[in-house]
Amino acid sequence: MFLILCLVVFVSAFTSFAQDSGHHDMHNSLENYQIGNVRHALDDVIQLGTNHNLLRQSGQWVGITWKGVQDPQDDDYIALYAPANVSVYETSPVKYQWAVKAASHRAHGTGSIRFRLLNLRTDMRIAFIRNGFTFPVVAAWGDVIRVANVNEPLQGHLALTGENSEMLIQWTTKNSQAPEVRWGLQSGKYTAKAAASSMTYTKEDLCGAPANAQGWLDPGTLHKALMTDLQAGQRYFYIYGDEAHGFSQEASFQAAPTIGPESHVKFLAIADMGQAEVDGSNEESEMIPALNTTRLMIAEADDKQLLIHNGDISYARGYSSQWDVFFDQVEPLVTKMPYMTTIGNHERNWPNSGDRFPAQYDSGGECGVAYERRLQMPRPAEDKPWYSFDFGPIHFLQYSTEHVFAKGSEQHTFMIKDLAGVNRTLTPWLVVGGHRPFYIDSTNNLEPDGDQPVARALRDALEDAFYEYQVDMTWHGHHHSYQRTCPVYKERCLPFNADGTAAGPVHLVIGHAGAGLCLNTLPKRPLFWERVELTHGYMRVEANGTDMHCEVGVQGL
């Protein structure tokens, strides 16, 4: 029997950016940079300087000045390269800013800007580049910016493991040899500790360019450590790092709640967020609203227990430094609560690499490797990114729309077995999450990966099972909008039962967290749609054993 569902829509101060009328091929502004056309033509007259040549900690602001530019143009820019000795013929910049941001550039060939620099575990260098992105000309170099501590523990993020008394912490350094996590019930008093295991990935693990070519930046060493014997709902304080190179700042989280209908949970859910530079670099990025979404979620994080992110995580698309930017952006949020994700097309898809789509290049050559190494979910095995977990009164089933999900497939078998095994007395709510939408208001009907063909395939494979096992809601993304159906089965709204409970699943699209909005909705909307909004935002959820309330930001264009 489907449980009571209450969806409340609120208006909030989201900054809305209408970017896009559909899915497009270029999401990352670094993809504009034509590496094959780069020339080196140093101009001795141009002087390029920085006010700091030592990065003492990640996120430090560095001032950059230049003068002596003859015939200054609108397409001159300042770019950051890492490592400092990288070949500009083989590697794209990490970030850039247009020189005309300085009012004096066009008039006098001088100016100054500021970069916020992340610790990329290697020395860096600033370049002055002319002639835009199509035929770039490197005209001047600044001094090398050294990194004081390449093993500064960064990019911390928590995850559940499927065992309610555990919490996983992941972070990144260059090559720390004895990483560990320490935790306890009081701030500054850590009564337990656990050694971390470590891994990485190399160019050879990736599937194609730009990921293993111009977009490559060594990801460093990826550490994970397990905090155990946690008491349900208890707050814990923790640090991670090592004795030799230092520990992170202290953070805290609330351990997973007791599984059962008596628990009351509050959490957040998003899809398709991405990242953007705080200093305004990479101005062509369509992901600028992601900064506002992240800021707003951080502002209410103290009383939230979980963040769900259903696909299209960073939109790095083969440019590894964008993962660094993303985790720097979300770290204040995901060190406070477990961060549970599903894989999206921009993490996984690459021709002949094992995904469902034979000729899609959406991951930029990452083919799921960067995602799975950086985000350790309780999946059954590598490249099998489906799993489930209980959280208070809710059972979550997370699956991959990028892998084969047809009847008889390994993933389908896993999902049916999981659905059949849910104890609805213990977890009365059942929520299924994936990336590409199950129902969608979209004009994209192109085979094989269009919104409508994939939605039909999902319904053919799973709709009967979702109805049979009384799935309450599905949460998907991919289409950059917020959408909500009525309780629906076979494209028809179902009446509510006499006791007020819904007679079928409600399907949500929550792909409005930061990526450019999709304006390609249908001119005549099917009757099963209750709400479609083109706005950026996120969803907050509150649930107990009998009620679930979902609030979604809906400030319009």
SVG drawing of the C-alpha trace seen along z (x, -y; Angstrom):
<svg xmlns="http://www.w3.org/2000/svg" viewBox="-12 -54 74 67">
<polyline fill="none" stroke="black" stroke-width="0.4" points="0.0,0.0 1.4,-3.4 2.0,-5.7 0.9,-9.3 2.8,-11.7 2.9,-15.5 4.8,-17.7 5.1,-21.4 6.7,-23.9 8.4,-27.0 9.8,-30.1 13.4,-30.9 16.2,-33.2 17.8,-31.1 19.6,-33.0 18.3,-31.7 20.3,-31.5 18.6,-30.3 21.4,-28.8 20.2,-26.2 17.3,-24.8 18.3,-21.2 21.3,-19.0 24.4,-20.2 27.8,-18.9 29.9,-21.5 29.3,-21.8 32.8,-22.6 34.3,-25.9 37.8,-24.3 36.5,-22.2 36.7,-25.4 40.5,-25.4 42.0,-24.1 45.1,-22.4 46.2,-21.4 46.5,-25.1 48.6,-26.4 51.7,-28.5 54.5,-29.7 55.6,-33.2 57.1,-34.9 57.0,-38.7 59.8,-40.0 58.0,-43.3 55.2,-41.8 55.8,-41.5 53.6,-39.1 53.9,-39.0 52.2,-37.5 52.1,-38.8 52.6,-35.4 54.9,-32.6 54.1,-30.2 50.7,-28.6 50.5,-28.0 47.1,-26.5 44.4,-25.5 42.0,-28.4 44.6,-31.1 44.0,-34.3 46.9,-35.4 47.1,-38.7 48.3,-38.8 49.6,-41.9 50.7,-42.5 52.0,-45.4 53.7,-46.0 51.0,-44.4 51.1,-46.0 47.8,-46.3 45.8,-44.8 42.7,-42.8 39.4,-41.5 40.6,-37.9 43.7,-38.2 43.6,-36.2 45.6,-35.0 45.7,-31.2 46.9,-28.9 48.9,-25.7 49.6,-22.8 52.2,-21.3 54.4,-24.4 56.6,-22.6 53.8,-21.1 53.9,-21.3 51.3,-23.8 51.1,-21.7 49.8,-18.7 47.9,-20.1 45.1,-22.7 45.0,-25.4 43.4,-24.6 41.6,-28.0 41.6,-31.4 40.3,-34.9 39.9,-37.5 42.4,-40.4 39.6,-42.9 38.2,-42.3 40.8,-44.9 39.5,-48.2 43.1,-49.4 43.9,-46.5 42.3,-47.8 43.5,-51.3 47.1,-50.7 47.9,-47.0 48.2,-46.8 46.0,-45.3 45.5,-43.1 43.2,-40.3 43.0,-37.8 43.0,-34.0 41.8,-31.7 44.3,-28.9 43.5,-25.3 46.2,-23.0 46.6,-20.7 49.5,-18.8 52.0,-20.3 53.7,-23.6 51.8,-25.9 52.5,-28.8 50.6,-31.7 50.7,-32.5 49.5,-35.4 47.8,-34.1 46.6,-36.0 44.3,-35.3 41.5,-33.5 40.8,-29.8 40.8,-28.8 44.4,-29.8 46.0,-30.4 49.4,-32.2 51.4,-31.9 53.0,-35.3 54.5,-35.5 55.1,-33.4 55.0,-34.4 57.1,-32.9 56.5,-29.4 54.0,-29.2 55.2,-26.5 52.9,-24.5 54.0,-24.5 52.3,-21.2 51.4,-18.9 50.0,-16.5 47.4,-18.9 44.4,-16.7 41.6,-18.0 38.3,-17.1 36.9,-15.4 33.5,-13.7 31.5,-11.2 29.5,-8.2 27.3,-5.5 28.4,-1.9 25.1,0.0 26.0,0.8 24.2,-1.6 27.0,-1.9 29.7,-3.0 30.7,-6.1 33.2,-6.3 35.5,-9.3 37.4,-9.9 40.0,-12.6 42.9,-13.4 46.7,-14.1 49.6,-13.8 51.2,-10.7 50.7,-10.6 52.1,-7.3 50.2,-6.9 46.8,-8.5 44.2,-8.0 40.9,-9.3 40.4,-10.1 37.0,-10.7 35.2,-11.1 32.1,-12.3 33.6,-15.6 35.2,-18.4 39.0,-18.1 38.9,-14.7 39.3,-11.8 39.1,-8.5 39.2,-6.3 41.2,-6.2 41.4,-4.0 44.1,-3.7 43.1,-4.6 43.5,-2.5 44.6,-4.4 44.3,-4.2 44.5,-6.3 44.1,-6.1 46.4,-6.8 46.0,-7.9 46.1,-4.3 43.0,-3.5 40.9,-6.0 39.3,-5.5 40.1,-8.5 40.7,-12.2 40.6,-14.7 40.7,-12.6 44.0,-10.9 45.4,-13.7 45.0,-17.5 42.6,-17.3 44.9,-15.1 46.0,-16.2 47.4,-13.7 44.5,-13.1 47.0,-12.3 46.3,-9.6 42.7,-8.9 42.3,-7.8 39.3,-6.2 38.9,-5.3 36.1,-3.7 34.6,-5.0 33.0,-2.2 30.9,-1.4 28.9,-4.6 25.7,-5.1 22.6,-5.9 21.9,-9.6 24.9,-10.6 27.1,-13.5 30.8,-12.7 33.7,-15.1 36.6,-14.0 39.8,-14.9 41.7,-13.2 45.2,-13.3 48.5,-12.2 51.2,-13.1 53.8,-13.9 51.8,-16.5 49.0,-17.5 45.3,-16.9 42.2,-18.6 40.2,-21.1 37.7,-19.4 34.3,-18.6 31.3,-16.8 28.4,-14.6 25.4,-12.9 25.6,-9.2 22.9,-7.4 19.5,-7.3 18.0,-4.2 16.4,-2.2 12.6,-2.1 9.4,-4.1 10.0,-5.8 12.9,-7.8 12.5,-11.4 14.9,-12.3 15.8,-15.6 18.0,-15.7 18.7,-17.2 18.5,-15.9 19.9,-17.2 21.0,-16.1 23.0,-17.8 24.9,-20.3 28.4,-20.7 30.9,-23.4 32.1,-26.9 35.1,-29.0 34.6,-31.3 37.0,-33.8 35.0,-34.1 37.4,-32.2 36.2,-30.1 33.5,-32.6 31.8,-30.6 30.9,-27.9 27.2,-27.2 27.5,-25.9 27.6,-29.3 24.2,-28.7 25.9,-25.7 27.7,-28.1 24.4,-29.5 22.8,-26.1 25.8,-24.9 25.9,-28.1 22.2,-27.7 22.5,-24.0 25.6,-24.8 23.5,-27.4 21.0,-24.8 23.4,-21.9 23.6,-21.8 20.2,-20.1 20.4,-17.9 21.6,-14.3 22.1,-13.2 22.7,-14.5 21.5,-12.5 23.0,-13.5 21.6,-11.5 24.1,-11.8 26.1,-14.4 28.3,-15.3 31.1,-17.7 30.8,-17.8 34.6,-17.5 34.2,-15.6 37.8,-14.6 39.3,-17.8 40.6,-16.4 41.1,-19.8 37.4,-20.3 37.0,-17.4 39.3,-19.4 37.1,-22.5 33.9,-20.5 35.1,-18.9 36.5,-22.2 33.0,-23.7 31.0,-21.0 33.5,-20.0 31.8,-22.2 28.6,-20.4 29.7,-16.8 32.0,-16.7 28.9,-17.3 26.7,-14.6 27.0,-11.4 27.0,-12.1 25.3,-9.3 25.4,-9.5 24.4,-7.7 26.4,-7.7 25.3,-10.0 26.1,-10.1 28.8,-12.8 30.6,-10.4 30.2,-7.2 29.4,-7.2 32.2,-6.5 32.0,-4.3 32.7,-0.6 33.5,-0.9 30.6,1.1 27.8,-1.4 24.4,-1.1 24.9,-3.7 27.3,-2.6 28.4,-6.0 28.1,-8.6 31.2,-10.6 29.6,-12.4 32.3,-11.5 35.1,-13.0 37.0,-9.7 36.6,-9.2 34.3,-6.2 33.3,-6.0 36.8,-5.6 37.2,-9.0 33.7,-8.9 34.0,-5.4 37.5,-6.0 36.6,-9.3 33.1,-8.4 33.1,-5.0 29.4,-3.9 28.4,-0.5 28.1,1.0 28.7,4.8 31.8,4.3 33.6,1.7 31.5,0.6 28.4,2.1 27.2,-1.2 23.9,0.0 23.2,0.4 20.7,-0.2 20.6,-1.4 18.2,-2.1 18.0,-5.5 15.6,-5.9 12.1,-5.1 13.3,-5.1 14.7,-2.3 16.7,-3.8 17.5,-1.9 20.1,-3.6 20.7,-2.4 22.5,-3.3 20.6,-4.4 23.9,-4.4 24.2,-0.6 21.9,2.1 18.8,2.2 16.6,4.4 14.8,7.4 17.2,10.3 20.3,8.0 22.5,8.2 21.3,4.8 17.6,5.6 18.0,8.8 19.6,6.9 16.8,4.3 14.0,6.8 15.6,8.8 16.1,5.7 12.6,4.5 11.2,7.9 13.3,7.9 12.3,4.5 10.7,4.8 7.9,2.2 7.2,2.5 10.8,1.4 11.1,-1.1 7.7,-2.1 9.0,-4.5 10.6,-3.2 12.5,-5.7 14.3,-4.7 17.0,-7.0 18.8,-7.2 20.0,-9.7 17.9,-9.7 14.2,-10.3 11.5,-7.7 8.9,-10.2 9.9,-13.4 8.4,-16.6 10.8,-17.0 10.8,-17.3 14.0,-15.2 12.7,-12.1 15.9,-11.1 17.2,-7.6 19.1,-6.1 19.8,-8.4 17.0,-11.0 15.0,-11.8 11.8,-10.1 13.3,-6.9 15.2,-6.2 12.2,-7.0 10.1,-4.5 12.8,-1.9 13.0,-2.5 9.2,-2.1 9.2,1.0 11.8,2.6 10.7,1.4 7.3,-0.3 5.4,2.9 7.9,3.8 7.7,0.3 3.9,0.6 3.9,4.2 6.4,3.4 4.7,0.1 7.6,-2.3 6.5,-5.6 8.8,-8.0 11.5,-8.0 14.1,-10.8 15.9,-11.4 17.8,-14.2 19.4,-14.6 16.8,-17.1 17.8,-20.4 14.5,-21.3 12.2,-20.4 9.2,-18.2 6.6,-16.3 3.9,-13.8 0.8,-12.8 0.7,-9.2 1.0,-7.5 1.0,-4.1 1.1,-3.5 0.9,-7.3 -2.4,-7.6 -3.0,-9.4 -4.3,-7.1 -6.9,-8.2 -6.0,-8.4 -7.1,-5.6 -9.9,-6.1 -7.4,-6.6 -5.6,-9.3 -2.6,-7.3 -1.3,-7.5 -2.2,-4.6 1.0,-4.7 4.5,-6.1 5.2,-9.9 8.1,-10.6 10.3,-13.7 13.0,-15.2 15.4,-17.2 18.0,-18.0 18.0,-21.8 20.9,-22.1 23.3,-24.0 23.7,-23.0 22.2,-25.2 18.4,-24.8 16.7,-22.8 14.0,-24.8 12.8,-22.1 9.5,-21.2 6.5,-20.0 4.1,-22.7 1.2,-20.6 1.9,-18.9 0.5,-15.4 -2.1,-15.4 0.0,-13.4 2.3,-16.4 1.4,-18.4 4.4,-20.8 7.2,-21.7 9.5,-24.5 12.6,-25.9 14.6,-27.2 17.7,-26.3 17.5,-24.9 17.5,-21.8 15.1,-19.6 14.8,-19.3 13.0,-16.3 11.6,-15.5 10.1,-12.1 8.9,-9.9 7.0,-6.7 3.8,-8.1 4.6,-11.4 7.2,-12.6 7.4,-16.3 9.5,-17.4 10.1,-21.2 11.6,-22.4 12.9,-25.9 10.8,-27.3 11.9,-30.9 11.2,-31.5 13.3,-32.9"/>
</svg>
